[in-house]
Amino acid sequence: MGAVPKRKISRGRRNRRRSHHALTVPHLVLCPQCKEPMLPHRVCPSCGTYRGREVIQVEG
């Protein structure tokens, strides 16, 4: 036999467990070069710069 719960989990206990499951919106900042939204502390996917220097070549 598999593991079977002895008692039903109450709605309150179930919901308290699920209280940390919510998704969060990613924090975006504007790139100082091209003013496109980007994730902080990462290379800008639009222009390829990081901290004022071009780090990658962006096609297109």
C-alpha positions as a Markdown table, in Angstrom:
| # | Residue | x | y | z |
|---|---|---|---|---|
| 1 | Met | 0.0 | 0.0 | 0.0 |
| 2 | Gly | 1.1 | 3.6 | -0.7 |
| 3 | Ala | 1.3 | 6.4 | 1.8 |
| 4 | Val | -2.3 | 7.5 | 2.6 |
| 5 | Pro | -3.1 | 10.5 | 4.8 |
| 6 | Lys | -4.8 | 9.7 | 8.1 |
| 7 | Arg | -6.8 | 12.9 | 8.2 |
| 8 | Lys | -8.1 | 15.4 | 5.7 |
| 9 | Ile | -6.0 | 18.5 | 5.3 |
| 10 | Ser | -8.2 | 21.5 | 6.3 |
| 11 | Arg | -8.8 | 24.4 | 3.9 |
| 12 | Gly | -6.8 | 26.8 | 6.1 |
| 13 | Arg | -3.7 | 24.5 | 6.3 |
| 14 | Arg | -3.9 | 23.9 | 2.6 |
| 15 | Asn | -4.2 | 27.6 | 1.8 |
| 16 | Arg | -1.4 | 28.5 | 4.2 |
| 17 | Arg | 0.9 | 26.1 | 2.4 |
| 18 | Arg | -0.1 | 27.6 | -0.9 |
| 19 | Ser | 0.4 | 31.2 | 0.2 |
| 20 | His | 4.0 | 31.2 | -1.2 |
| 21 | His | 3.0 | 29.9 | -4.7 |
| 22 | Ala | 2.1 | 33.2 | -6.2 |
| 23 | Leu | 4.0 | 34.4 | -9.3 |
| 24 | Thr | 5.8 | 37.7 | -9.1 |
| 25 | Val | 6.2 | 40.3 | -11.9 |
| 26 | Pro | 9.8 | 40.7 | -13.0 |
| 27 | His | 11.4 | 44.0 | -12.0 |
| 28 | Leu | 12.3 | 46.0 | -15.1 |
| 29 | Val | 14.5 | 49.0 | -15.5 |
| 30 | Leu | 15.1 | 51.2 | -18.5 |
| 31 | Cys | 18.4 | 50.7 | -20.4 |
| 32 | Pro | 20.4 | 53.9 | -20.2 |
| 33 | Gln | 21.5 | 53.6 | -23.9 |
| 34 | Cys | 18.3 | 52.7 | -25.8 |
| 35 | Lys | 15.6 | 53.2 | -23.1 |
| 36 | Glu | 14.1 | 49.7 | -23.6 |
| 37 | Pro | 13.0 | 47.8 | -20.5 |
| 38 | Met | 15.5 | 45.2 | -19.3 |
| 39 | Leu | 16.3 | 43.1 | -16.2 |
| 40 | Pro | 18.7 | 44.9 | -13.9 |
| 41 | His | 22.3 | 43.8 | -13.7 |
| 42 | Arg | 22.1 | 42.0 | -17.1 |
| 43 | Val | 23.1 | 42.8 | -20.7 |
| 44 | Cys | 20.4 | 44.7 | -22.5 |
| 45 | Pro | 18.8 | 42.4 | -25.1 |
| 46 | Ser | 17.9 | 45.3 | -27.4 |
| 47 | Cys | 21.3 | 47.0 | -27.8 |
| 48 | Gly | 23.8 | 44.6 | -26.2 |
| 49 | Thr | 25.4 | 47.1 | -23.8 |
| 50 | Tyr | 26.2 | 46.7 | -20.1 |
| 51 | Arg | 27.4 | 49.5 | -17.9 |
| 52 | Gly | 28.0 | 51.8 | -21.0 |
| 53 | Arg | 30.0 | 49.3 | -23.0 |
| 54 | Glu | 28.9 | 47.1 | -25.9 |
| 55 | Val | 29.3 | 43.6 | -24.7 |
| 56 | Ile | 27.5 | 41.6 | -27.4 |
| 57 | Gln | 26.6 | 42.1 | -31.1 |
| 58 | Val | 22.9 | 42.3 | -31.6 |
| 59 | Glu | 21.5 | 41.2 | -34.9 |
| 60 | Gly | 18.7 | 43.1 | -36.6 |
